[in-house]
Amino acid sequence: MAVVLALASAVVYGAADFLGGLASRRASVFAVVALSQAAGLVALLLVLPWLGGPATGTDLAWGAAAGLAGSTGLMIFFRTLATGVMSVVAPTTAVTAAAVPVLVGVASGDRVGVPATVGIVLALGAVALVSAEQGLGALRSARPAALLPALLAGSAFGLFFVLLDQPAEESRLTPLVAARLSSVALVLVLAATARRSLRPPRSALPLIAVSGVGDMAANSLFLLATQAPGPLAVTGVLASLYPVSTVVLAQVVLRERLAGTQVAGLAVAVVAIVLITS
């Protein structure tokens, strides 16, 4: 069940990112992030009476910390994309986000078999390949000034997965309320500090709303995956395959042509999933 939920979260994460990317073409990043986060919070509160559980102060603190990590990573990521080379930033961020929960899981005593271990290694490679729109050759010319923020954003995303693994199973989705409240608060503070408008054009509102609800659904699926029996090293890396969903949607909806590295990445991802779930 943990594997199924983690894979489902990856699919929904990728779809939410795709819609958020489309919305960002019509509105400022701050407006997209702030309003999508708010929409996700409203959706969570609607289902909380059925999917929530008793949460201690510690559970809520873990959730709040996860929200701060996730929103911090998002801000760094978008800012880096705006100033850096996307073909360098995207794969670096994605691989780092996937590697963090794997390293933490192994360090904390997670035991996985040989096939799953090989699958995890392949999954990390698949994330890099799928995210490299202009090929991995672009990484050779990467400058430290572009790599460091990408590594920081990826570490923050990976930390989000790790922190969401900490609340007690009985709390169910309740810690996500604290996560989303802290996330929205941070984005609002940053927007106010930067004096950025949070008013998007009306044409972007549906995309923002659906993206926010999708992101919250993905968060919920991943949190439930961590509460089911299964090592974080597995659930974390499976959830981090979200770029696969984003790339597939871009190809189907926008008719974007896939680079050879991305096609190879999709194939490697399939092999990785088979090995991890075997």
JOCOR-V612936 format. One line per field, one symbol per residue. phi: phi as a letter, one per 40 degrees, with the letter a starting at -180 (. if undefined). psi: psi as a letter, one per 30 degrees, with the letter a starting at -180 (. if undefined). Layout:
phi->???
psi->???
This chain:
phi->.cccccccccccdccccccccccccbacdccccccccccccccccccddcbcacbcdcdccdccccccccccccccccccccbbcdcccccccccccccdcccccccchcbbccdccccccccccccccccccbgccccccccdcccccccccccccccdccccccdcdccfcddcccccccccccccccccccfbcbbccdccdcccccccccccccdcccccccccdiccdccccccccddcccccccccccfccccdcccccccccccccccccc
psi->eeeeeeeeeeeeeeeeeeeeeeeffflleeeeeeeeeeeeeeeefefefegllkkleeeeeeeeeeeeeeeeeeeeeeeeeffajefeeeeeeeeeeeeefeeeeefggkkkleeeeeeeeeeeeeeeeefieglffffegkkefeeeeeeeeeeeeeeeeeeffelkeffbfeffeeeeeeeeeeeeeeeeefhkkgjlleffeeeeeeeeeeeeeeeeeeeeefflkkkeeeeeeeffgefeeeeeeeeeefhkkkleeeeeeeeeeeeeeeeef.
